[in-house]
């Protein structure tokens, strides 16, 4: 089961690895591998703070932006049947498919953001 935690304004996904008996955290939206391990969730939070601090210091030292950048373009392959159904829904709404999909994605993200327990609610942009 995946869980989430926020550390210094950054969201991390948390999993438990029974093979090694440790919790593993990984920050979302960062440019590098800022992952961290600990035997408990409490210790994981401390390790996450350390890992994030080291990662941010390295970025500052190297003059690198810590967050990933996004182009705004998404490539998506769907089945011809789904493509047809989406196009029909967009046409019925009177919008071009790309605009209809953009609006659908925005509504979906907003619904997730309204659920404070969902990790996207804690993502910054």
Secondary structure, DSSP 4 states (H G I P E B T S, - for coil): --EEEEETTEEEEEEEETTTTEEEEEESSBSS--EEEESSHHHHHHHHHHHHHHHHHHHHHHT--SBPP--S-------HHHHHHHHHHHHHHTS-HHHHHHHHHHHHHHHHHHSTTSGGGG---
